[in-house]
Every structure is written in C-alpha cells, then in structure tokens.
Amino acid sequence: MAWIYLVFAGLLEIAWAFALKASDGFSRLGWSIFTLVAMAASFWLLALAMRSLPLGTAYAIWTGIGALGAFIVGIVVLGEAVSLMRIGSAALILAGLVGLKLSSGE
C-alpha cells in the first residue's frame, strides 16, 4: 500500500507544481487554494508511505515523480523547450527512480 500512497503523492506534486505556476505568484485565488490543498495532500500521502518505506527511497521517488511529471507537463501543456539534452537528463532521473525501486527490497 505504501507504494500506492507514494505514487499518488508524486502525482499530487505534479498537480501542485502546475497550479503554483498557474497561480502567478499566489495572485490568483483559485489556483492558489488548489496549490495549497494539493501540497497538503501530497505531504500527507508521503508521510503515510514513509511509515514503511525508507526515508531516502520514499523522498527520492516522490521528488522524482514530481520532477519528471512537471517536466512533461511543462513541455506538453506549457510549450516549454524540448532538446536532446533535456530529454536525456530526464531519462537519467527516470533510471535513478527505477534503480531505487529495484534496490528497495519491497
């Protein structure tokens, strides 16, 4: 169950990162409220996952999901630049996440 909590926590991290951008520095109330609620839910699910997962693994996976997801949302939704170097760097993050999962013993 901890891995499910962790995946959803990571997905919420993507959501709040996008909402934070959309809030325009917390100047747009609806997006600002969504950001704060998604942040709180993401932290809560991370805390639940950490009940049984090692700190380093859980935190790295959580931030990795958020980083990769925000990277993809930035490209697909916000039209951010795509380059071979950016894609390669994201692939390295993904490889690290897979390595952490495989070595976690769970």
C-alpha positions in Angstrom: 0.0 0.0 0.0 2.9 2.3 0.7 3.9 2.4 -2.9 0.4 3.3 -4.0 0.4 6.2 -1.5 3.8 7.3 -2.8 2.7 7.3 -6.5 -0.4 9.4 -5.6 1.7 11.7 -3.5 4.0 12.2 -6.6 1.1 12.8 -8.9 -0.2 15.4 -6.5 3.2 17.0 -6.5 2.9 17.4 -10.3 -0.5 18.9 -9.8 0.6 21.4 -7.2 3.7 22.4 -9.2 1.5 23.2 -12.2 -1.0 25.0 -10.0 1.8 27.0 -8.5 2.8 28.2 -11.9 -0.9 28.9 -12.8 -1.3 30.9 -9.5 1.0 33.5 -10.9 2.9 34.0 -7.6 -0.3 33.3 -5.5 -2.1 36.2 -7.1 -4.9 34.1 -8.5 -7.0 32.8 -5.6 -8.5 29.6 -7.1 -5.1 28.3 -8.3 -3.5 29.4 -5.0 -6.1 27.4 -2.9 -5.7 24.4 -5.2 -1.9 24.6 -4.8 -2.1 24.6 -1.0 -4.6 21.8 -0.9 -2.6 19.6 -3.3 0.6 20.3 -1.4 -1.0 19.3 1.9 -2.5 16.1 0.4 0.8 15.2 -1.3 2.8 15.6 2.0 0.1 13.6 3.9 0.4 10.7 1.4 4.2 10.9 1.5 4.0 10.7 5.3 1.8 7.6 5.1 4.2 6.0 2.6 7.2 6.7 4.9 5.6 4.6 7.6 7.0 1.6 5.9 9.4 2.8 3.2 12.9 4.0 3.9 13.3 7.8 4.0 15.8 8.1 1.2 13.8 5.9 -1.2 10.4 7.4 -0.5 11.7 11.0 -0.7 13.7 10.4 -3.8 10.9 8.6 -5.6 8.4 11.4 -4.6 10.6 14.2 -5.8 11.5 12.2 -8.9 7.9 11.6 -9.9 7.2 15.3 -9.3 10.3 16.4 -11.3 9.6 14.2 -14.3 5.9 14.9 -14.3 6.4 18.7 -14.1 9.0 18.4 -16.9 6.5 16.6 -19.1 3.6 19.0 -18.2 5.9 21.9 -18.9 6.6 20.5 -22.4 3.1 19.2 -23.3 0.9 21.9 -21.6 3.1 25.0 -21.3 5.0 24.6 -24.5 8.5 24.6 -22.9 11.5 23.8 -25.0 12.4 20.3 -25.9 16.0 19.3 -26.6 18.1 16.2 -26.6 20.0 17.3 -23.5 16.7 17.9 -21.6 15.2 14.6 -22.6 18.5 12.8 -21.8 18.6 14.4 -18.4 15.1 13.4 -17.6 15.9 9.8 -18.7 18.7 9.8 -16.2 16.3 10.8 -13.4 13.9 8.0 -14.5 16.8 5.5 -14.5 17.6 6.6 -10.9 14.0 6.1 -9.8 13.8 2.6 -11.3 17.1 1.8 -9.7 15.8 2.9 -6.3 12.7 0.9 -6.6 14.5 -2.2 -7.7 17.0 -2.0 -4.9 14.4 -1.2 -2.2 13.6 -4.8 -1.5 9.9 -4.1 -1.5 
